[in-house]
Amino acid sequence: MYNNFDKGGLEMSKIKNNALGVILCLAIAMPAYYLGKQLPLIGGPVFAILMGMIITFLVKDKSKVQSGITYTSKKILQYAVILLGFGMNLSDIVKTGSSSLPIIISTIATSLVVAYVLCKVLKMPSKISTLIGVGSSICGGSAIAATAPVIEADDEEIAQAISVIFLFNILAALIFPTLGGMLGLSNDGFGLFAGSAVNDTSSVTATATAWDGIHGSNTLDQATIVKLTRTLAIIPITLVLAFKRTRDAEKSESTFNLKKIFPFFILFFILASVITTVFNLPGNITAPIKDLSKFFIVMAMAAIGLNTNIVKLVKSGAKPIFMGFCCWVAITVVCLSMQALLGLF
């Protein structure tokens, strides 16, 4: 009888600690999400990571909230990816985005190869290299959010990758509209370029909007569709990484649990996309779900910031930044080269 009381007390304590940690992440996420709306070039996830890191720097003992922080950085992150699927109408993507497939495939392959080679040359940890390669080539924070649970990346690796992506998001938004003008890109050509070479949705929006402001055009819609087409690459990439981990576990003859390794949340992401497509869900239904997905990502990034040592992050930043730079330049060159080759300037 006493044992039952003890177990009940432990469960209540665990629920309380989880709740406190989730509430803390929620309290950080709300102002970060608002600031991200006001400054989309930086974005809510970056604000959330920075706030979380500052709080961790100032408050050393987080034992009472740690379980809830961990829950948010793992589970809430997966829920965010699932909800992201409701913003993917596959018929629209096939109709408008299919012409960009050769360029998207080329840029993704290029970024992954560059990340792999530099991982070996610079002797960088494979997980941070994978996150930077995937984040640079597919869709920034969303791709990192989907990939991190599959490869079991820790929170500092996720924060490092997000920080690198953020840096080159800003550079892209500042440089690409001018670069596109110097190269004589058409409005359609720049929409394709922005959607293919800029790695995060908010930065794609900022870059296309800057171009439209200069040229009085409407490239934003096309850039967004191309970006969504890239986002679909999350599916094959995460599945390949999951099967690679399974194969590595088998080769090493270590015990592994396929159910634990396989990214089942990606299957729910696919299901959400199929539901949106089959039922042709209107924007007034999908828009709030997409907003909730973005908010969950901000919450998860707050948790990751709370688990990140800002001093260690700064000290270890040179190699990841160099890798991000190389991926960014390679993607830009390949994208423009493919557009010129296909006559899509």
C-alpha positions in Angstrom: 0.0 0.0 0.0 2.8 2.4 0.9 4.6 1.4 -2.3 1.5 2.5 -4.2 1.5 5.8 -2.5 5.3 6.2 -3.2 4.8 5.4 -6.9 1.8 7.8 -7.1 3.9 10.5 -5.4 6.8 10.0 -7.9 4.4 10.1 -10.8 2.8 13.4 -9.6 6.3 14.8 -9.0 7.3 13.8 -12.6 4.2 15.4 -14.1 4.8 18.6 -12.1 8.4 18.8 -13.2 7.4 18.2 -16.8 4.7 20.8 -16.6 7.1 23.4 -15.1 9.6 22.8 -17.9 7.0 23.0 -20.6 5.6 26.2 -19.1 9.1 27.7 -19.0 9.6 26.9 -22.7 6.2 28.4 -23.4 7.0 31.6 -21.5 10.1 32.0 -23.7 8.4 31.0 -26.9 5.6 33.6 -26.7 7.8 36.8 -26.8 10.3 35.0 -29.2 7.4 34.1 -31.6 6.2 37.7 -31.5 9.7 39.1 -32.1 10.1 36.7 -35.0 6.9 38.1 -36.6 8.3 41.6 -36.3 11.8 40.6 -37.5 11.2 37.7 -39.9 14.8 37.9 -41.2 15.9 36.7 -37.8 12.9 34.5 -36.9 11.3 33.2 -33.8 13.5 30.1 -33.5 16.7 32.1 -33.3 15.2 34.5 -30.7 14.1 31.5 -28.6 17.5 29.8 -28.7 19.2 33.0 -27.7 16.8 33.6 -24.8 17.2 30.1 -23.6 21.0 30.2 -23.7 21.0 33.5 -21.8 18.7 32.1 -19.1 20.9 29.0 -18.8 24.0 31.2 -18.5 22.4 33.1 -15.7 20.6 30.2 -13.9 22.8 27.1 -13.3 20.3 24.8 -11.5 17.5 23.8 -13.7 16.9 20.4 -12.1 13.2 21.1 -11.3 12.4 21.9 -14.9 14.9 19.7 -16.8 12.5 16.9 -17.6 10.0 19.3 -19.1 12.7 21.0 -21.1 13.8 17.6 -22.5 10.2 16.7 -23.3 9.7 19.9 -25.2 13.0 19.6 -27.2 12.2 16.0 -28.2 8.4 15.5 -28.4 7.1 19.0 -29.1 9.7 19.2 -31.9 8.2 16.0 -33.5 4.7 17.3 -33.1 5.8 20.5 -34.9 7.1 18.5 -37.9 3.8 16.5 -38.1 1.7 19.7 -38.1 4.0 21.1 -40.8 2.5 18.5 -43.2 -0.8 20.3 -43.2 0.8 23.1 -45.1 1.8 20.8 -47.9 -0.8 20.5 -50.7 0.9 17.9 -52.9 -1.2 18.7 -56.0 -0.1 22.4 -56.0 3.5 21.4 -55.5 3.4 18.9 -58.4 1.7 21.5 -60.6 4.0 24.4 -59.9 7.1 23.0 -58.4 7.9 20.1 -60.6 9.8 22.3 -63.1 12.2 23.2 -60.3 13.0 19.5 -59.4 16.3 19.2 -61.4 17.6 22.3 -59.6 16.4 21.2 -56.2 17.9 17.7 -56.6 21.2 19.2 -57.7 21.4 21.7 -54.9 20.5 19.1 -52.2 23.0 16.6 -53.5 25.7 19.3 -53.7 25.2 20.4 -50.1 25.2 16.9 -48.7 28.4 16.0 -50.6 30.1 19.2 -49.5 29.1 18.6 -45.9 30.3 15.0 -46.1 33.7 15.9 -47.5 34.3 18.7 -45.1 33.2 16.4 -42.2 36.1 14.1 -43.1 38.6 16.8 -44.0 37.9 19.0 -40.9 37.3 16.0 -38.6 34.0 17.3 -37.5 31.3 15.3 -35.6 29.1 13.6 -38.1 25.8 14.7 -36.5 26.5 18.4 -36.7 27.8 18.0 -40.2 24.6 16.1 -41.2 22.4 18.8 -39.6 24.2 21.6 -41.4 24.2 19.8 -44.8 20.5 19.0 -44.5 19.5 22.4 -43.1 21.4 24.2 -45.8 20.0 22.2 -48.7 16.3 21.5 -47.7 14.5 24.0 -45.5 16.6 25.3 -42.6 15.1 24.9 -39.2 12.3 22.5 -40.3 14.7 20.1 -41.8 17.0 20.2 -38.8 13.9 19.7 -36.6 12.9 16.6 -38.6 16.5 15.2 -38.9 17.7 15.7 -35.3 15.5 13.0 -33.6 16.4 10.5 -36.3 20.2 10.8 -35.8 19.8 11.5 -32.1 21.6 14.8 -32.3 22.0 16.6 -28.9 20.7 20.0 -28.2 24.0 21.8 -28.5 24.5 20.3 -32.0 21.0 21.4 -33.0 21.6 24.9 -31.6 24.9 25.1 -33.5 23.3 24.1 -36.8 20.4 26.5 -36.4 22.9 29.3 -35.6 24.9 28.6 -38.8 21.7 28.5 -40.9 20.6 31.8 -39.4 23.8 33.5 -40.3 23.6 32.6 -44.0 19.8 33.3 -44.1 20.7 36.9 -43.3 23.4 37.1 -45.9 21.1 35.6 -48.5 18.3 38.1 -47.8 20.8 41.0 -48.0 22.8 39.9 -51.0 20.6 37.8 -53.3 18.2 40.6 -54.6 21.2 42.7 -55.7 23.0 39.6 -57.1 19.9 38.6 -59.0 19.7 42.1 -60.5 23.4 42.1 -61.5 23.0 38.7 -63.2 19.9 39.9 -65.1 17.5 37.4 -63.6 13.9 37.7 -64.7 11.1 37.8 -62.1 10.4 34.1 -62.6 14.1 33.3 -62.5 14.6 35.1 -59.2 11.6 33.4 -57.7 13.1 30.0 -58.7 16.5 31.1 -57.4 15.2 32.4 -54.0 13.1 29.3 -53.5 16.0 26.9 -54.4 19.0 28.7 -52.8 17.7 30.2 -49.6 17.3 27.6 -46.9 14.6 28.8 -44.5 10.9 29.8 -45.2 11.0 33.1 -43.5 14.2 34.0 -45.3 12.8 32.9 -48.7 9.9 35.3 -47.9 12.2 38.1 -46.9 14.4 37.7 -50.0 11.5 37.5 -52.5 9.7 40.4 -50.8 12.9 42.5 -51.1 13.1 41.7 -54.8 9.4 42.5 -55.3 10.0 45.8 -53.6 12.8 46.7 -55.9 11.2 45.5 -59.2 7.4 45.9 -58.4 6.9 42.2 -59.2 5.2 39.2 -57.5 7.8 36.5 -57.2 6.8 35.5 -53.6 4.2 32.9 -54.6 6.6 31.1 -56.9 9.4 31.2 -54.4 7.2 29.8 -51.8 6.0 26.9 -54.0 9.6 26.0 -54.9 10.5 26.2 -51.2 7.6 23.8 -50.3 8.8 21.4 -53.0 12.2 21.4 -51.3 10.5 20.7 -48.0 9.3 17.3 -49.4 12.9 16.2 -49.4 12.6 15.8 -45.6 10.8 12.5 -46.3 13.5 10.6 -48.2 16.4 12.1 -46.3 15.0 11.2 -42.8 14.1 7.7 -44.0 17.5 7.1 -45.5 19.2 8.3 -42.3 16.9 6.0 -40.2 17.8 3.0 -42.3 21.5 3.9 -42.2 21.4 3.9 -38.4 19.6 0.5 -38.5 22.3 -0.9 -40.8 25.1 0.5 -38.6 23.6 -1.0 -35.5 23.3 -4.4 -37.3 27.0 -4.2 -38.5 28.2 -3.5 -35.0 26.0 -6.3 -33.7 24.7 -3.9 -31.0 21.2 -4.2 -29.8 18.8 -1.8 -31.5 15.1 -1.2 -31.5 13.7 -0.5 -35.0 10.6 1.1 -33.4 12.8 3.5 -31.5 15.0 4.3 -34.5 12.4 4.6 -37.3 11.0 8.2 -37.5 7.3 7.3 -37.2 6.5 11.0 -36.9 7.6 11.4 -40.5 4.8 9.0 -41.5 2.3 11.2 -39.7 3.9 14.2 -41.6 3.1 12.4 -44.8 -0.4 11.5 -43.7 -1.0 15.2 -42.9 0.1 16.1 -46.4 -2.1 13.5 -48.0 -5.1 14.6 -45.9 -4.5 18.3 -47.0 -4.2 17.2 -50.7 -7.1 14.7 -50.8 -9.6 16.9 -49.1 -8.1 20.1 -50.6 -8.2 21.8 -47.2 -8.7 25.5 -47.6 -6.3 28.1 -46.2 -8.5 29.1 -43.3 -8.1 25.6 -41.9 -4.4 24.9 -42.8 -3.1 28.4 -41.9 -3.8 28.1 -38.1 -2.3 24.6 -38.1 0.8 25.8 -39.8 1.1 28.7 -37.3 0.8 26.2 -34.5 3.6 24.1 -36.1 5.8 27.2 -36.3 5.0 28.0 -32.6 5.9 24.5 -31.5 9.2 24.8 -33.3 9.9 28.0 -31.4 9.0 26.2 -28.2 11.4 23.4 -29.0 14.2 25.9 -29.9 13.6 27.6 -26.5 14.2 24.2 -24.9 17.3 23.6 -27.0 18.6 27.0 -26.0 18.0 26.1 -22.3 20.2 23.0 -22.8 23.0 24.8 -24.6 26.2 26.2 -23.2 26.6 29.5 -24.9 30.4 29.8 -24.1 31.1 26.3 -25.6 28.9 27.1 -28.6 30.9 30.2 -29.4 34.3 28.4 -28.9 33.4 25.6 -31.2 31.7 27.7 -33.9 34.5 28.2 -36.5 34.4 24.9 -38.3 30.5 24.7 -38.5 30.4 28.3 -39.8 33.0 27.4 -42.4 31.0 24.3 -43.4 27.8 26.4 -43.6 29.6 28.9 -45.8 30.9 26.3 -48.2 27.4 24.7 -48.5 25.8 28.1 -49.0 28.3 29.1 -51.8 28.1 25.7 -53.5 24.2 25.7 -53.5 24.2 29.3 -54.9 26.7 28.4 -57.7 24.9 25.1 -58.6 21.5 26.7 -58.6 22.5 29.6 -60.9 24.4 27.2 -63.2 21.5 24.9 -63.5 19.1 27.8 -64.2 21.4 29.0 -67.0 21.8 25.5 -68.4 18.0 25.0 -68.4 17.2 28.4 -69.8 15.3 29.5 -66.6 17.1 32.8 -66.1 
